[in-house]
Amino acid sequence: MSAHDCRKFNGRKEEAAKREMFNQMLDKLEKSNVDDQKHIVEEMKHIVVEMGQKELKSILKVEFYNELEKIIKERKLIEEQVFQLIKKIGCCKVLNEWSDLSFEESLLDQRFKNMIAEEEKKEEKKDERLLTDISECYILLDETDFEIPKSLLSHCVRSLLKVALKKEEDEETQNEAEIALLTLSNIDNDLEIEQELHLSEIKEIIQYHQEHHNLTRLACQSAWDFFVGRLNNEEDLGDEIEKELHFVKEATRELGELTRCVDWKRNEEEQEKTKEVQIIRRWLDSVQAYIYFCYDLQKEESDCLTECVARLYRAVKNTNKRMCDKSIKMFGRMINSDESSSSVFGATKAAGCVLEEMQRTTLNHDIVVNCLEIFSSFSRRMQGEMEEEWEEEELKKMKRGIFEGLEEEGYEDTMTSYHETFSFFNTTYYAEFSENLNNFFVSV
């Protein structure tokens, strides 16, 4: 057996052992006393964090959630322990961006919706702690339409914001704020939440953190993610997000610092288990969403952001395909949305990153199309800028930056190599690539 086969075999054995241990612990829960339950739940939470997506999916079936619902119903496990375990599972799902509808098909999903409704009906003496716990469990695990009335969702949001607004800097408070904000960030962007319900609170949370640094990195990113997500229904928030709170500047700084924190020489599976990599992915998604809705990035901020993503791409290109794809998609979003990105695109060598990606032997069709569309958009943008009668000296400077960034990257050979495949991509992906794509910059 080769060393590679040996590692795969040992990996499968380890996965099977984890699954068996997890299932055994679940069986023990309902038969244990309170102290033992706490210990067992801690062990189960640790296993959840160590498992990969495939391992978790093999365990988190409808039957698993139904079993938890049964244990809660019969009060064989104290609610606090159930909530801790479910929150850990929900956090892992959200941070790893994997989808699974088992929870929504389970009895536990319905139980949580009923519990939220019961708390909402109380005219006084609402149990805010209980409502927060239920909201976090439900929203972290639910992936579709949150089948609760808008008034109940509003109550969940208020409850979560109260937790996130706490100013204490002790570890327990920071952990509570982190889970509350991560939960808020998982609320579907299509769901409307009244501005008066969240605007002043989320701004206060971000501004206080900018002054006092009281949030964890994940909590800070999640606060921004929730705020930017509201742009889907409230585009007028763009000015406040950028001009008052300087979102792009903060995102660029965080991306740069996090990129330097990660050991990118480790394999992708090990990287993806680190919180830093998970937060980087979330920042990239938030910035892409912001750029989609807001088209007025300042040139300096756009320049810094593009340079930052280019450094990230070069750090991950040999070890993390998932992050590579996100970086390339970010370049595409910027060239299609940002008025200043065409000059920045060449000057910061982002075009070189796209060319490097196109020259890789492992490239899939979707990424090829994305790369070609970036150059197509770049060409159209450049032509438009020329027609706007830019100052001759400024155009010369722009051209110099572009050609210096592309000349040594094998641009012409790379584009020509794709010439024969344009018809396939046009037909398969409904793209519009010119047969003269390899002559993109002649007119420049």
N, C-alpha and C positions, 0 to 999 in steps of 0.2 A: 504493500500500500504506500502511495506517495505521501510526502509530508502534507501536501494540500488536502488529499483525501482523508488523511489522519485527522487534520484539524476540523474538517467538516463532520467526520464521524463523532469526534469528541464533543463538538458543538451541539450536535443533535442529542447526544446523551445528556449533556448539561441542561438543555432545554426541557427534555422529558422529565428530568429530576426536579426542575423548578415547578413544572406543571403539577407533578404528583404531590410535591410538598405543599403547594398552594391549596390544592383540593383537600388534602388532609387537614390543613389548618381550618378551612371552612367548616369541615365536619366537626372539628373540636369546639368551634365557637359557641354553638348553642348548648353545649354540655358543660361549659366552663363557668367559674365564678368571675366576678367583676375584675379582680386583679389579674387573673389569667387571661381574660379577654383583652385587656390592655396590652399585655405582652404579645399575644397572638396577632392582634391587629398591627402592631408595630412591625412584626416579622413579615406579615403579608404586604404591608406598605413598602418595605424594603425590596421584596421580591418584585413587586409591580414596577418599581423604578429600574431594577436591573434587567427586566425583560425587554425584548424588542417587540416591534409591532406584531409580527407573526405569532410570537409566543402569547402575547396578551389576547389577541383575537381568538386564539384557540381555547381560551379560558372564559372570556367575557361574553358568554352566550346568554340568550334569553333565560335559560334555566338557572344560570348563576344569579341574575338579578331577581328572578322569582323566588329563589331560595332566601335571598336577603330580605325580601318583602315578607316572606313567611316568618322568618326569625323576628323581624320587627313586630309583626302582627301578634305573635305569641309572646312578645316581650322576653325573648330568651337572650337578647343581646341589648345592652343599654344603647339608646339612640346616639349618644356621643361617639361611641366606638364605630357604629355604622357610618355616621357622617364622616368621620376621619378617613375611613377606608375608601368611601365613595369619592370624596374630594380628591384623594390622591390619584385614584383611577382617572377621574375627570381631568385633573391637571396634566397627567401624562398624555391623555388623548389630545388635549388642546395644544400642548407644547410640541408634540410630535406630528401634529397636523394629519392625523389619520382618522378615517371615517368608519363608523360602525353603528348600525341602526338597532342593534339588539336591545339596548336600553329602552328605546321608544316603543318596542313591541312587548315590553314586559309589564308585569303587575306593579313593579316598583315605580315606574314612570307615572302610572295613574295614581298611586298612593301619594306621591309628592305633590301632584297637581291638586289633589283633594286636601292635603294638609295646608297648602298655600291658601286655598279658598276658605278653609275653616278659620285661619288666622285673620284673613281679610274681613270676615263677617263679624268679628268681635268689635263691639263699639268702644270698648276700653280694655285696659290691661292686656294689650297685645303682647305676645312673647317675642320681642324683637330678636333675641338671640336665636330662638328656634326658627323664626322666619328667615334670618340670614343663613343659617345652616341649610335649610331646605332649598332656598333660592340658589345657593352655591352648588349643591349637589345636582339639582335639576338643570340649571342653565349650563353647567360644565359638561353634562352628559348629553343633553338634548341637542340635536343637530339640524332640525328642520324648522318648524314654524312656531314653536313654543305655544302649544294649544291651551293657552290660558287667556282670559279676558285682558284687554288693555289696562284696565284699572289694577288688576293683580300684578301685571308686569311693572307698572309704575310703582306699586308698593315695594316690589322686589328691588327695583333700582334705588329707591329712597333708602331702604334698609342697607344695601351694600355701600352706598355713598357715605352713610353715617359711620360705618366701620373704616372706610378709606380716609375719612376726614380727621381721624385721631392723630394728634400731633406727637405723642410720645415716641421716643426713639429706641425703646427696649426691643429685644428680639421678638417677643411674643406679639407685640403690637405690629411690628413690621411684617411678620408672617401673616397676621390676620389681614392687614391692608393688601398684601401681595395677592392673597387668594381672592379677596373681594374685587380688586381691580382686574385680575385675570378673568374672573367671572363676568364682570361688566363688558370686557373686551370680546367675550364670546357671544354677546347678544347680536342676533342677525342684523346686518346693516339696513335691511329693508324694513325693519320694524321701526315705526315712528315713535319717538319719545319726546314729549313736550320740552322745549328749550328751558322753560322756567323750572322744570324738574331737575335738570342736570347741569345747565350752563355755568351758573355761578359756582357750584360746588366743584366741578371738575377743573375749572380755571383756578380756584383756590388751591386745590390739591397740587396742581402742576407748579403754580407760582411759589407756593410754600416750599416745595421740594427744590426749586431752582435757587432759593435763598438759603435753605437749611440742609439740603441733601438728606432728608429723613427717610426716603423710600429706597427699597432695594432696586436693582437695575431692572428686574422683571416687572416690578410694580410700576416703576416710572414708564416703561415702554407700554404697559397695559393701559395706563391712564391715557397716554397719547393715542393708543389704538382705539379705545372707546370714543375719544373725542373726534378723531379723524373719521371714524366710521359713521358719525352722525352727518357728515357731509353728503351722504347718499340722499338724504331728505332735506338737508338744510345747508345748501351751498354758501349761504351768506356768512357761515361761520369761518370761511377761509381767511378773511382779513384778521380776525381775532387769533386764529391758530398761528398765523405767520407773523403778522406785524406786532402783535402784543406779546406773544409767547415764543416766537422765533423757532418754530418747529424744525425747519430744515437744518438750521445751524446746530440744534441740539441733536438731531438724528445723525448728522454727519460726525459730530464729535463722538457720540456713543458708538457708532459703527467703527470708527477708527480705533478707539480704545479697545473694544471687544475683539477686533481682528488681531490686535497685538497680543491679546491674552491667551489665544488658542494655540495649541500645538498642532499645526496643520499637517505634520508628518505622520500622525497617527492615522489608522484606517478610518474610513467614513463611518462605520458603525460605532466606533468608539467616540468619534467627534460628535455624532448626532446625539449621544447620551449626555453631553455636557450642556449645562444651562446657557453658557456663553453662545454656543452655536445656535441653540434654539432661539435665543433673544435676537441674534443677528438676523435670522430668517424673518422674525416678526417685524423688525425695523424695516427691512427691505419691502415687505408687504405693505406696511403702513405708509412708507414714502411713496410707493407706486400708487396707492389709493389717493394720497394727497395730490400728487401730480396729475392724476386723472381728472380731478375735480377743479384744480386751481392751475391756471396757466401763466402765472406772472412771477415765476422765480427770478430773483435778482441774479445778475450775471455772476457776481462773486460767489454767491451761495451755490449756484448751479455748477460753477467751475469746481468748487471744493467737493461737492457731493459726487460729481462724476469722477474726479481724481481718487476719492475714497473708495468708490465701488471698483475702479480699475485696480487699485492695490489689493482689494479683497479677492477679485477674480484671479489675479496672478498668484495669490497665496493658496488658493484652493483648487486650482485647475487640474492638478495631478492627483488629488486625493478625495475630493468631495464633489461628485457630479451634480448632486441636488443643488448645492450652493452655486456651482458654475452656471446652471440653467437660470437660477434666480438673478444672478448678476447680469447675464446677457439680456434677460427680459427687462431689467431696469434700464439698460442702455436704450432698448427699444421704446420704452415708455417715455424717456426723456427726449429722444429725438422727435417723437411724434407730438409731444405736448408743450415743450418749453421753447419759448421764442428765441432764447439765446443759446440753445443747446447745440446748434450746428457748428458754431465757431468753437465752443468748448469741446465738442465731440472730437474734433481733430486735435486741438491744442493739448488736451490731456491724455492723448494716446488711447482713448476708449475705442476708437476705430481699430487700433492695433489689437486690442483684446478680442474684438469680434472676428478679426481675421485669424487670429491664433485659434479661436474656437472652430472656425470653418475648416481649418487644416487638420483637425483631429480625426483619427481613424474611427473613433467610437461614436461619431456624431449621429444622432437620430434625425428623422425627417422633420419633426416639429422644430428642432433647433436650427436646422438648415434654413427652413422657411423664415424663421424669426430673424436670423442673421441677414438673409437676403432682403427682407423687408426693411431692416434698419438702413442698409445702404440705399435702397430705393427711396426711402423717406429722406435720407440725407441729401441725395441728389436733387430731389424736388425742392427741399428747403433751401439749398444753396442757389438754385436757379431763381427762386423767389427773392432771395436777398439781393442777388445781382440786379434784378429788375427794379428793386426799390432804390436804385442809384446810390449805393453806398459810396462813401469817399474812396477815391482810388487807392490812397495809401492804406486805408483800413482793409480794403479787399486784398491788397498785396500781402499784408501781414497775415490775414486769415489763410490765404492760399499757401503761404510759406509754412504755416503751422500744420496744415493738412498734409502737404506732401512730405514734410520731414517726418511726420508720424507714420506715413504709409509706404514710403519709398522702399524702406528696408524690410518690409513685412511680407513681401511676395504678393502684393495686392493683385497685380495684373494676372499672374499665373493662377492665383486662387480663383478669381472671378471667371477666368476662361475655363477652368476645369469644371465649373458648374454649368457652362453654356449648354451642353447637350442635355441637361436634365431639366431645363426650364419648362418644357412642355409638360413633363410629368408633374412638377410642382404646381403649375398653373391649373392643371386639370384636377389634381387630387385635393389641393388646398384652396381652390378658388382665388389664387393669388393673381397678381398682374405684373409679372416680371418681364421687362423688355428683352427682346432678343439681343439688344445692344448693351446689356447690363455690364459687360466687361469694358465698355467705353465711358463709364459713369463720369469721370472727372475731366474728360477731354474739354468739355465746354467751360470748365472752371479756368 
